[in-house]
Amino acid sequence: MDITDLGTVLQKVNRFRPELILNTAAFTDVDQNEIFPDQSFRVNALGPRNVAVAARLVGARLVHFSTDFVFDGKKQGAYQEWDHPNPLSVYGKVKLAGEELIRQTYGMHYIVRTSWLFGENGKNLLSTLHEKLLAKQNVRVISDQTGSPTYSLDLARAVKMLVQSPAFGTYHLSNSGCCSRFELAKEAAALLNCPEHLITPITGRELNLPAARPESSVLDNYCWRLMGFPPLRHYRLAYREFLQEQGVH
Ligand SMILES: NC(=O)c1ccc[n+]([C@@H]2O[C@H](COP(=O)([O-])OP(=O)(O)OC[C@H]3O[C@@H](n4cnc5c(N)ncnc54)[C@H](OP(=O)(O)O)[C@@H]3O)[C@@H](O)[C@H]2O)c1
């Protein structure tokens, strides 16, 4: 269903009357968001508002996914949940607006900010890189952006734990550890037995993309930790397991 269509969202949710809704729908191409800001606001801000209205209608708990891009990346150190957001891009702004519209609409929410997802399905942080490295193609990778790569399976497991408790609110959930995109690419090359010289570091500025990205958007899972949940493992462990499951490593 199209989450921008409030009537349809209400109708579907009312029909199935779920106890729990996970909203993973989003317009995620950061540069396209810059080019199509109305569509960006419609999907990433009004869409989550619509889902929250529907969740309220049936009393369902709502999990909504947000992003490290709500921050400007200028902080020395990792971002905690109540650090002041200051998005640099349209994508970051509308994701933040989506969070705020959910908070205004309905209390039974978990807003989960995560970062740099990789996993089995879809195009993601690592899929294009793997394709190119395995085809022995040269890749240019940004070296001046740092974040926490996060395995979608680890995120799903954490969310499953989180929703057992009615501790509604905003959470950062990323794997531990952090790296630059270039460092991650070098790790990928080593694990895939591909020569490191295929990877050339470049700056974000050199790529001249429409949307600005935060330089360092490492998330600290602070609320998660305070609540006594077990830390998410280091992204390197998660990455190795992911490759093993793919039969690559
Ligand atoms: N990937 C990351 O690194 C990352 C990092 C931080 C946060 N997040 C957040 O995590 C969530 C999931 O991200 P993802 O990487 O899985 O995104 P994704 O692969 O781009 O998937 C988003 C999905 O939303 C669907 N969608 C787009 N517009 C829609 C609409 N109007 N109604 C219903 N569905 C719609 C898309 O369908 P179509 O393909 O048919 O358009 C797609 O299936 C998003 O909220 C994103 O902001 C992702």
Ligand as a Chemical Component Dictionary entry (heavy atoms), coordinates in Angstrom:
data_LIG
# 
_chem_comp.id                   LIG 
_chem_comp.type                 NON-POLYMER 
_chem_comp.pdbx_formal_charge   0 
_chem_comp.three_letter_code    LIG 
# 
loop_
_chem_comp_atom.comp_id 
_chem_comp_atom.atom_id 
_chem_comp_atom.alt_atom_id 
_chem_comp_atom.type_symbol 
_chem_comp_atom.charge 
_chem_comp_atom.model_Cartn_x 
_chem_comp_atom.model_Cartn_y 
_chem_comp_atom.model_Cartn_z 
_chem_comp_atom.pdbx_ordinal 
LIG N1  N1  N 0  19.554 1.792  4.252  1  
LIG C1  C1  C 0  20.174 2.487  5.193  2  
LIG O1  O1  O 0  21.416 2.530  5.244  3  
LIG C2  C2  C 0  19.388 3.204  6.246  4  
LIG C3  C3  C 0  20.084 3.932  7.205  5  
LIG C4  C4  C 0  19.361 4.596  8.203  6  
LIG C5  C5  C 0  17.981 4.528  8.218  7  
LIG N2  N2  N 1  17.329 3.838  7.247  8  
LIG C6  C6  C 0  15.861 3.824  7.301  9  
LIG O2  O2  O 0  15.429 2.480  7.336  10 
LIG C7  C7  C 0  14.188 2.359  6.634  11 
LIG C8  C8  C 0  14.307 1.273  5.587  12 
LIG O3  O3  O 0  15.348 1.637  4.700  13 
LIG P1  P1  P 0  15.787 0.685  3.494  14 
LIG O4  O4  O 0  17.214 0.896  3.267  15 
LIG O5  O5  O -1 15.223 -0.688 3.711  16 
LIG O6  O6  O 0  14.990 1.391  2.313  17 
LIG P2  P2  P 0  14.674 0.839  0.849  18 
LIG O7  O7  O 0  15.466 -0.365 0.551  19 
LIG O8  O8  O 0  14.757 2.015  -0.050 20 
LIG O9  O9  O 0  13.159 0.389  1.019  21 
LIG C9  C9  C 0  12.142 1.336  1.204  22 
LIG C10 C10 C 0  10.851 0.707  0.755  23 
LIG O10 O10 O 0  9.805  1.682  0.889  24 
LIG C11 C11 C 0  8.971  1.549  -0.252 25 
LIG N3  N3  N 0  8.226  2.779  -0.489 26 
LIG C12 C12 C 0  8.665  3.921  -1.072 27 
LIG N4  N4  N 0  7.653  4.813  -1.110 28 
LIG C13 C13 C 0  6.573  4.217  -0.565 29 
LIG C14 C14 C 0  5.233  4.624  -0.334 30 
LIG N5  N5  N 0  4.794  5.830  -0.681 31 
LIG N6  N6  N 0  4.395  3.744  0.259  32 
LIG C15 C15 C 0  4.815  2.519  0.603  33 
LIG N7  N7  N 0  6.058  2.055  0.396  34 
LIG C16 C16 C 0  6.932  2.913  -0.166 35 
LIG C17 C17 C 0  9.923  1.230  -1.382 36 
LIG O11 O11 O 0  9.218  0.645  -2.417 37 
LIG P3  P3  P 0  9.756  0.824  -3.935 38 
LIG O12 O12 O 0  11.071 0.152  -3.977 39 
LIG O13 O13 O 0  8.686  0.168  -4.713 40 
LIG O14 O14 O 0  9.871  2.304  -4.154 41 
LIG C18 C18 C 0  10.874 0.252  -0.707 42 
LIG O15 O15 O 0  10.347 -1.055 -0.760 43 
LIG C19 C19 C 0  13.889 3.748  6.067  44 
LIG O16 O16 O 0  13.016 4.407  6.935  45 
LIG C20 C20 C 0  15.234 4.448  6.070  46 
LIG O17 O17 O 0  15.102 5.828  6.207  47 
LIG C21 C21 C 0  17.999 3.169  6.266  48 
# 
loop_
_chem_comp_bond.comp_id 
_chem_comp_bond.atom_id_1 
_chem_comp_bond.atom_id_2 
_chem_comp_bond.value_order 
_chem_comp_bond.pdbx_ordinal 
LIG N1  C1  SING 1  
LIG C1  O1  DOUB 2  
LIG C1  C2  SING 3  
LIG C2  C3  SING 4  
LIG C2  C21 DOUB 5  
LIG C3  C4  DOUB 6  
LIG C4  C5  SING 7  
LIG C5  N2  DOUB 8  
LIG N2  C6  SING 9  
LIG N2  C21 SING 10 
LIG C6  O2  SING 11 
LIG C6  C20 SING 12 
LIG O2  C7  SING 13 
LIG C7  C8  SING 14 
LIG C7  C19 SING 15 
LIG C8  O3  SING 16 
LIG O3  P1  SING 17 
LIG P1  O4  DOUB 18 
LIG P1  O5  SING 19 
LIG P1  O6  SING 20 
LIG O6  P2  SING 21 
LIG P2  O7  DOUB 22 
LIG P2  O8  SING 23 
LIG P2  O9  SING 24 
LIG O9  C9  SING 25 
LIG C9  C10 SING 26 
LIG C10 O10 SING 27 
LIG C10 C18 SING 28 
LIG O10 C11 SING 29 
LIG C11 N3  SING 30 
LIG C11 C17 SING 31 
LIG N3  C12 SING 32 
LIG N3  C16 SING 33 
LIG C12 N4  DOUB 34 
LIG N4  C13 SING 35 
LIG C13 C14 SING 36 
LIG C13 C16 DOUB 37 
LIG C14 N5  SING 38 
LIG C14 N6  DOUB 39 
LIG N6  C15 SING 40 
LIG C15 N7  DOUB 41 
LIG N7  C16 SING 42 
LIG C17 O11 SING 43 
LIG C17 C18 SING 44 
LIG O11 P3  SING 45 
LIG P3  O12 DOUB 46 
LIG P3  O13 SING 47 
LIG P3  O14 SING 48 
LIG C18 O15 SING 49 
LIG C19 O16 SING 50 
LIG C19 C20 SING 51 
LIG C20 O17 SING 52 
# 
